[in-house]
Amino acid sequence: MPVKPDSRFAGLPVLEVQAPDGTRRKVVALRLRFPRRGPIAGRHVVQGGELIDLIARRVYGTENMWWRILDANPLVFPLDLGPGDALDLPGPGAATRILRARSF
């Protein structure tokens, strides 16, 4: 069960556990504390109708990075974001860099 490098679970250990039915399964260990806050690249004020995944697409080029924005801000449920809310935008990190298999 490999964890993708752009996943919020990247870098966490994969554990093998016994399920209630007796089978062995691989699971990602829980993060017990929030990751250290990296440098903040800017702020974004939420406009009416904006969703966190669309903000991530505009900032990072993919909607899969929505979790980076939420991890950089105080605990908030994504659907509770409303117009006028200000979000810190973390700078690019390992999860937002593009790795290419070949060069052109």
C-alpha positions in Angstrom: 0.0 0.0 0.0 2.3 2.8 -1.2 1.4 6.3 -0.2 1.6 8.9 -3.0 4.0 11.7 -2.5 1.2 14.3 -2.9 -0.9 12.7 -0.2 -1.4 14.3 3.2 -0.3 10.9 4.6 3.1 11.0 2.8 5.9 10.4 5.3 3.8 8.6 7.8 4.6 5.0 8.6 2.5 2.1 7.2 1.6 -0.4 9.9 0.4 -3.9 9.6 -2.6 -4.6 11.9 -4.9 -7.5 12.6 -8.5 -6.8 11.6 -11.5 -8.1 13.7 -12.0 -11.0 11.2 -8.3 -12.1 11.8 -6.9 -10.9 8.5 -3.8 -8.7 8.4 -4.1 -5.3 6.8 -1.8 -2.4 6.1 -2.9 1.0 7.4 -1.3 4.4 7.6 -0.5 5.5 11.1 -2.4 8.5 12.4 -0.6 11.8 12.8 -0.8 12.6 16.5 0.1 16.3 16.1 -0.1 18.8 13.3 2.9 19.2 11.0 5.1 22.2 11.7 3.8 25.2 9.9 6.0 26.1 7.0 6.5 29.5 5.4 3.3 31.2 4.3 3.4 32.4 0.7 0.3 34.6 0.9 -3.3 35.0 2.0 -6.5 34.5 0.2 -9.9 36.0 1.1 -12.7 33.5 0.2 -15.2 34.9 -2.3 -18.9 33.8 -2.5 -19.2 30.3 -4.0 -15.5 29.4 -3.7 -14.7 25.9 -2.4 -11.4 24.9 -0.9 -10.6 22.5 -3.7 -11.0 25.2 -6.3 -8.8 27.5 -4.4 -6.1 24.7 -4.3 -6.4 24.3 -8.0 -5.8 27.9 -8.6 -2.9 28.1 -6.2 -1.2 24.7 -6.7 -2.5 23.6 -10.1 -4.4 20.6 -8.6 -7.5 20.3 -6.4 -5.9 17.4 -4.5 -3.8 19.9 -2.5 -6.8 21.3 -0.6 -5.5 19.7 2.6 -2.3 21.8 2.5 -4.3 25.0 2.8 -6.4 23.6 5.7 -3.3 22.3 7.5 -1.9 25.9 7.4 -4.9 27.4 9.0 -6.7 27.0 12.4 -9.0 23.9 12.5 -12.0 24.5 10.2 -14.4 22.2 8.4 -14.0 22.9 4.7 -17.7 23.4 4.1 -17.9 26.0 6.9 -15.7 28.4 4.8 -17.6 31.5 3.8 -17.2 34.8 2.0 -14.7 37.0 3.8 -12.8 34.2 5.5 -9.0 34.8 5.2 -6.8 31.7 4.6 -3.1 31.5 4.9 -1.6 29.9 1.8 1.5 27.8 2.5 4.4 28.0 0.2 5.2 25.2 -2.2 6.5 22.1 -0.5 7.6 18.6 -1.4 3.9 17.7 -2.0 3.4 20.5 -4.5 6.6 20.1 -6.6 6.2 18.2 -9.8 8.6 15.3 -10.3 9.2 14.3 -13.9 10.4 10.9 -15.0 12.2 12.3 -17.9 13.6 15.6 -19.0 12.8 17.4 -22.2 
